[in-house]
């Protein structure tokens, strides 16, 4: 399917984009109006855009159905301050409840059963139950249009970051799994960044990976190694060499059992290397593959 967005209704564009641009972190924004009445609402058009200066941006877009604007937008225009409260799995249902279009003046903290907690530098209250909160100064509100669905970018400078002590280890580092954040997809779909769904991909940083183009042809053109497998192998900083001390009982069995059939030997060796890569054992996978090129 190929979609020309110029030919779609705004609701159709919103539907498709929100399904494919996902998952999106949720900005759970608390604001106040000129009279100091608080408002609380979640937004998934949100992300981190700069660390120095520390900038986050979210967008309370104009409503597609009737082109009205959200109370959050009106509030930050009147009082340019906001608290970004992150949404963890244990409060996601309450957070979703605050997305209801309650009449102006309704206290969503009460509606959703949240506890107000005073911020240290801004007027809007924080959500006590949130595991991480950012007190922000609104630097700019940039309109992307006046029609329904048009984004209204709220550019915020983070002044103070609050993190629940239970998330920190002895070195004051955050345990990502314990944070248990949720993210938004299309329609009614969410996802959870729980321990079972998290995985790590080592970043090349200052040392360059050798690249898939530098892999031996037999590995690069393997029918049994996926693009992810090749990417992991290619993220080493220099081409590995076979270590004489490397020993693996399962590999020895493969070499002995399939030694008379080169095609099956390659298949079983590459499948074993793929399994090691899925377990994060990149060095061992390299040794297995190199052994195939240099059998005992």
Beta strands, then each sheet from edge to edge (+ up, - down):
strand 1: 24-25
strand 2: 27-32
strand 3: 38-43
strand 4: 46-51
strand 5: 54-59
strand 6: 81-86
strand 7: 116-117
strand 8: 126-127
strand 9: 132-143
strand 10: 152-163
strand 11: 182-184
strand 12: 190-192
sheet 1: 1+ 11- 12+
sheet 2: 3+ 2- 6+ 9- 10+ 5- 4+
sheet 3: 7+ 8-
end
